[in-house]
Amino acid sequence: MNRLARTITTVAMLASVAGCKVGPNYKRPVVDTPASYRGALAPDIAANGTTAPLGAQKWTTVFTDPALQGLIIEALKNNYDVKIAADRVLEEQAQVGITKAGQYPTLSVGGSYDALGLPSGLLNSFNNNSSNSSSGSKQSTATHYYAGGLTASVAWNLDFWGYYRRQTEAAQAHLRATEWAQQTTYSTLVQSVATSYYQLRTLDAELAITKDTLAARKQSLELTQKLEQGGSDSLADVRQAEELYYTAQAQIPDLERQIQQQENNLNLLLGHAPGPIARSESDATIANAPHPAEVPVGLPSELLERRPDVRRAEELLIQANANIGVARAQYFPQLAISGSGGTSSNQLKGLVDTGNMYYYAIGSLSQPIFDGGRIRSNYRLAQAAHKELLDTYQQTIAGALRDVSNALIAYSKTREYREQQEKQTAAAADAVRLARMRYNGGYTSYLEVLTTDTNLYNSQLTLEAAQQQEALSLVQLYNALGGGW
């Protein structure tokens, strides 16, 4: 047994010293990133070097609404996609352990004990059939036989060419890719919750505007009815006032439907059953959402380190690079050693007697000669997969740059649009005020009131949509820069 152990140890040491890993070692591809983002120098989005880039800031500093923060925390804890992503990480961690085990020898131990009992009559029958020369000998009276022993065996496929080490390298890269996919799930969830919440608050604001408009139109309808009854107004003006009133009234149930459905959608992100969603106390959540005039975006090259999808694409490229080494190692001889030993005795004390010990060791070397092109095709497959993932990595970077540029442009232009819409809404409100004064003074028909009132209502709804677009563009910019995890 000592000689067997020394032999195995010597071979293992030689393998560890002389062993190598065939195949290319990974080097990050050279990526030509621009010096700045398109749209980064637009007005209101000037770079600010005194603060951290937006993507590197915690989501709690970007989304300051306490109700929204509570929803995001709840979603990160209970969301099903987050749980599934965590489960996948655990699966990949176990898979790395399984793959890495191929680098090491396997050792097993065991023991056996045999007992055999035979009837005396059967033994006498064997003795009666023996030769005459032994007929006078004394018949055996032993009817029980016992034997036992301990065994140990070891087997090892020596990783001389790095076949198993490259497999482990590939498995570890896939684990890291899964972890980056988990981070992508986090950032996407933060974006989805913020987006859904802002959409919900916009619907709340539209419902409030509609109810206020309905109340104002009801007063106008009552006034018009009184004037018509007194002979100071026509029935046509009454019908026009009724048209305005019922139009606003019809919008309320539709908005309530959208609000409840949006709450259900948000509850799914939270991992909850359908139900109401808690809001902040402010009725102007969207209007009061943070809209910094200057957004520090950092350098485009930072996306290679910050964006989870870019990091995942690179880890998959690392895995493909390691798989080339796995395929390459199959061209070379495979060396394996195995050994077994133990003791055997019919007495317990004999199990530790060196005279009852046995062992054997085997070394094997196999070199593929002809396999119909399987190894060559497998090697070409690994190279093609690597080329595909290299193109995917570069495409992911290009898409990330596009996302940031689009978000920057959207953030700048939605701000300008919202500012102009505020001016239009203010003008429409003043036009309604003047039209009502003219109508009450008898200088115009109710048609002018109807037109200006409709314009104001539509303008108020458009302003809420513009404020939502501006808030969502900041959410999209934050996600595009790799924030949220």
N, C-alpha and C positions, 0 to 999 in steps of 0.2 A: 504493500500500500504506500509506503514511503517513497519507493522508487517510482510508482505511478504518479504520485503527487509532484515529485521533482520533475518528471518528464513533462507533465502538463504545464507546470509553471514555467519551465524553460522555453517551451514552444510559445506560450502566451507572451512572454517577455520579448522574444524575437519578433513576434508579429507586431507588438505594440511599437517596437523601435523601428522596424523596417517598413511597417505599413504606411500606406498613403491613401489619399482620396483622389480618384480620377474624376475628370470632369471639370468644368470651369468654376472658379470661385466668383461669387456675385460681386458686381460693381454697379452702383446706381447709374442708370443711363444719363447721358448729358441731355438736359432739357433746356431749350431756349425760351426762357420766360421774358416777357417785356419788362421794361424798367418801371412802368407804372400801369395802373388800370385805365382803360378807356372810360371816361366819365368821372375820374377821380378829381380832376381839376375844374369840374363844373362849379358854378356858383353855389354857395351854401354847403359844399362838401369838401372844403379845403383840408389838406392833410394837417394833422396836429401831432407833432412829434413829442409833446409833453405827456401824453397819456398812452396807455396800452391800446393796441389795435382793437377794434370792436370785436373781432372774432375771438380774442384772447380774454375778454371780459366775462365774468360769471353772468349767467342769465338773470340772477337776482338784481344786478345793477342795470340791466337793459329793460326788464319788465318790472316796473315798480308798483303796479297795482297790487295791493295786498290780496285781493280775491283771486287774481290771476296767479300770483305766486303760490297760493294754497292749492289751486287746481293743478299746477305743474308738479308740485310735490306729491300730490295724491296720484297723479298719472305715472310718475316715475316709480312709485311704489307698487301700483296695482295693475298697470297696463299689461295686457296679455302679450303684446309683441315684445315688451321688455323682458317678461318672464321667459318667453321662448328663446330670446337671444341669450339670456343667462344660461338656460339649459344647454344650448348649443356649445357654449364655451366649456361647460363641464364635460360634455361629450368629447370635445377635441382634446381636453386635458387628459382624459382617460386614453384616447387614441394615441397620444404622444407616448404615454407610458407603455402601451402595447407595442408600438413600433420600436421604441428604445430598447425594449427587452431583448430584441434580436441581436444586439451587440454583445451580450453577455452569455456565459455558459449556463447550461441548465444542470442542476444537481438534484438527484433524488435519492432517498434512502428508504429502506424497507426491511422487513424481517419476515421470516416464515417459520412455521412449526408444523411438522407432520407426525401423525400418530397412526399406526397400522395395527390392527388386531385381527388375528386369524384363529379359527377354531382348531382344537388339537386334532380332530379327525381329518381335517384337510391336510394338516402337516404330516400325519401318519401315512396318508395316501401318497403324498410325494415321496416319503421315505421308502415305502414298499415297492415303488417303481424304480428305485435306484439300482445300481449294479450290484452283483453278488459279492463283489469285493468289499462292499460296505454294509452287507446285510447283518454282519455281526456287531456292527458298531452300535453304540448307545443312541437311541432315538432322542431327537431334540425335544425338550419340553418347553422351549420359549414360544410364546404365542403373541407377544406384543413387541412392536418395534417403534422407536422414537428417533426423530432427527429434526434439527432446526438450524437456523443461521441468520446472520445479518448481511445485508447487501447495500452497496452504494454504487451509483453510476453517475457519470458526467459526460456531457456532450457539448461541443462548441464548434460552431462554424466561424472560423477565424476571419475577421473583417480586414483582410490584408489590403484590399483595393478600395475600401471605404463604401462598400455597397450598403451596409446597414447604417453607417454613419450618415450617408447622404439621405437615406430614407428618414432617419431621425431629423435631419436638417429640414427636409421637406415637410414633415409632420409639424415641427415647431413653427415653421413659417405659416402653415395653414391655421395653426392655433392663433397666431398673432393676427392673421387676416380675419378670423372669426371674432376676435376681441375688438378689432376696428369696426367690424360690422355691427357689433353691439353698441359701440360709440355712435355709429351712424343712426342706429335705432333711437338712441337717447336724443340726439340733436333733432332728428325728424319729429320725434314726439313733442319736444318743446315747441317747435315751429307749428305743429298741428294744433296743439292746445291753444297757443296764443292766437293763431289764425281763427280758430273756431270761436274763441271767447270774444275777439273783436267783432266778428260777424254777428254774434249774438247780441252784443251791446249796440251794434248799428241797428239791428232789428228793433231793439228796445227803444232806441231814439226815434226811429221812424214811427213806431206805435204811439209814442208820446206826442210827436208832431201831428199825427193824424187825429188824435183825440183833441188836441188844442184847436186844430183847424175845424173839427166837427163842432166844438162848442161855439166857436166864432160864427160858423155858418148857421148854426141854429138860431143865434141871436138875430142874424141878418134875415133869416126866413121869417121869424116872428115879427120883425119890424115890417117886412114887406107885406105880410098878411094883414097887419093892422092898417097899413097905408092903402091897401087894395079895398079893404072893407070900408074905409072912410072915403073912398073915391079919389084918393090922391095918387093911386098907382094902378097899373094894369095887371090883369091876370097873367100876362106873359112874363112879367117880372117875377111873379110868385113862382111860376113854373121853373124859371131859370134858377131862382134861389133854392127850390126843392132839388133841382138837378145837382147843384153843388153839394147840398147837404147829404143826399143819398149816395153820391159818389164817394165822399169821405167815409160815410158809415159802412159802405161795402168793403172798404180796404181793411177795416179793423179785424174781422174774423180771418181774413187771409194772412195778415201779419201775425195774428195769434197762432195760426197753424204753423207758420214758418218758425216762430220762436220755440214752440214745443218740440218740433222736429229737430231743430238745431240743438236744443238741450239734450235730446236723446242721443244725437251724434256725439256730443261732447262727453256724455256719460259713458259711451262705449270706449272712448279714449282713456277715461278714468278707471275703466274696469268695473263699472257699476251698472246696475239695472236702470232702465229709463226712469227719469224723474226730474224734478226741478234742479236748477243750478243756482248756487249762491252768487250774488253780484256785489260789487262795491256800492257804497251809499251814493256816490256821485252819479248824476244822470248824464254827465258829459265826459264819460270815460274815454271815448275815442278822441274828442277834442283836446282833452288834457293829457293824452298819452305823450311820452317823451318824443320830441322831434328835434334832436340836436342839429343846429345849423352846421356844425363841423363834425364830420365823422372820420376818425382816424382809421384807415383801412390797412396800413402796413404795406409791405412789399409783396408783389405777386409771387416771388420765390418762397415766401412763407407758407403758401398754400400746400407746398409739398410736404410740410411737416404738420400742418394744422388740420387740413381737411381729412376726415375719417375715410371717405371713399377713395381718396388718392392714396392714403396709407394702406388701405386694404388692397388696392390694385397692385401696389408695389410688393406687398407680402406674397400675393399670388404669383407675381413674377419671380420672387426669390424661390418659391416652392418649385416652379417650373424649371428654374436654373438648377436646383438640386436634383430634380428628376432626370436631367441630362446625365449627371454623374451616376445615378442609379442604373440607367440604361447602358452607360459606357462600361461600368464595372462588370457587366454580364459577358463582355468579350474575354475576360481574363479567367485564369484557373481559380477554382474554388477549393479551399483547403478546409478540411474538417477533421477533428479529432474526437475520439470518444473512448471511454474506459469504464471498467466495472470491476468491482472487487467485493470481498466479503469474507465471512467465516462460516463454517459448517461443522456441526458436531451433534452427537446424540446426548450430550450432557451439557448442562448450563454452564459449568465452569470451563468447558472446552471452547466456548465462544470467544474467549480472550486469549486463547493459546495460539501463539504465532504459528505453530505447526498446522493449525486448521484454517489458515488464511489462504485466499486465492485472489488473483487479479488477472486482468488482461487489458491491453490498450491497443487501439486501432487508429491509424491515421490514413486519410484518403485524400486524393487529389484528382479533381475532374476538370477537364478542359473541353468545352464544346467544340466540335468539329463541323458538324452539319446539322442544321435545324430548319432547313427550308427557308432561310432568310428571316426567321422570327426575331432574332436579336437585332439584326440590321434594321428591320422595319420598326421595331420598338424604339431604337435609337433615333430614327428619323421622326417618329411620332413625337418623342420628347422635344426634339429641336423645333418641330412645327408648332407644338403647343407653347413653347417658350416665345416664339416669334409672335404668335397670336396675342399672348398676354403682354408682350412688350408694346404692341400696337394699342391694346386696350388701356395700358397704363398711360401712354401718351394721349390717347383720346380722352381719358378721364381728366387729365390735367387741362386739356383744351376746353373741356366742358366746364370745369371749375372756373377758369378764367372768364368764360362767357357768362356764367351765372353771376359772378361778381360785377362784371361790367353792366349787365342788364339790370341788376338790382340798384347799382349806383345811378344809372340813367333814370330808372323808375322813381327812385327816391327824390331826385332833383326835379323831375318834371311833374310828379304828383304834388309836390309842394307848390310849384308855380300854379298848377291847375286849381288846387284848393284855395289859394289866395285870391285868384280871380273869381272863383265861385262864391267866396264870401262877399265880395263886392257886388256881384250880381244879386245875391240873396238880399243884401241890404237895400239895393235899389228896388227890388221887387216888393219888399215890405213897405217901402215908402210910397210906391205906386198904389198899393192897396189902400193905404191910409188916405191918399189924395182922392182916389176913386170913391171911397165911401163918403168923404166929405162932400164931393160934388154931387153924389147921388142923394145924400140927405138934404142938400140944399136945393135939389130939384134941377140941377144944371146938366145932368146926364142920365141915361137909362141904366138899368141894372146890368145890361150886357157888358159895360165897361168894368163893373165890379166883378162880374163872373170871370172875365178874361184875366184881369189882374190877380184875382184870388187864385185862379188855377195856376197861373205862372208862378206865384209865390210858393204854393204847395209843392209844385214840381221842383222848384229851385231849392227848397229846403231839403227835400229828399236827395237831390243831386249833391248838395253840400255834405250830407251825411255819408254818401257813397264816396265822395272825394276824400273826406277825412279818414274813412276806412282804408282806402287805397294807399294813402300816405303812411298810415300805421302799418299796414301789411307789407309795404315796400321795405320798411326798416326791419321787419321780421325776416323777410327774404334775404336782405343784405346780411343780417347777422348769421343766418344759416349758411349762406354762400361763402362767408369768410371762415366757416368752420366752427362757429360758436354753438353753444348749447349742450356741451358734454363736459 
